[in-house]
Amino acid sequence: MTTQDHHREAIAWLEDFHKHTDSMDPNLAIPKFYADDCVFTFAANPSVTGQSNIIEFFSTQFPYLENVLPDRIYQEAEIRYVVKGDPERKDIVVNGMAVIGKRPEDEKMTFFTVYLDPTELKERINAVAKGSI
């Protein structure tokens, strides 16, 4: 399977996932998309393990919600950087998360927020710039 095929498959899966989740019926969405032993973490709450516990979690949330607005795209990434001029060409791996504000009918995003810790990358840039590597 090519990278493009994987991408198309992932997009189709995400669209189906969000369609079912946006229905706010955990009895439909959870069994279809979550493994029996799935670990679900929601914000600062303790992780919940297993379909029945995840269904219970959402069952306590959804009755209070009218709808879920489709104006955000979430992207998790493992970014690999190589600092220009690094004699070792060392890979600096930074895990990150981005939130993109875009409604389905809009062509352009209204916000782009990235969450990551660039400390190791900055340290490597400084070390290369100082010639200490």
Secondary structure as GFF3:
##gff-version 3
##sequence-region A 1 133
A	DSSP	alpha_helix	3	22	.	.	.	ID=ss1
A	DSSP	alpha_helix	26	33	.	.	.	ID=ss2
A	DSSP	beta_strand	39	40	.	.	.	ID=ss3
A	DSSP	beta_strand	48	49	.	.	.	ID=ss4
A	DSSP	alpha_helix	51	61	.	.	.	ID=ss5
A	DSSP	three_ten_helix	62	64	.	.	.	ID=ss6
A	DSSP	beta_strand	72	81	.	.	.	ID=ss7
A	DSSP	beta_strand	92	101	.	.	.	ID=ss8
A	DSSP	beta_strand	111	116	.	.	.	ID=ss9
A	DSSP	alpha_helix	119	130	.	.	.	ID=ss10
###
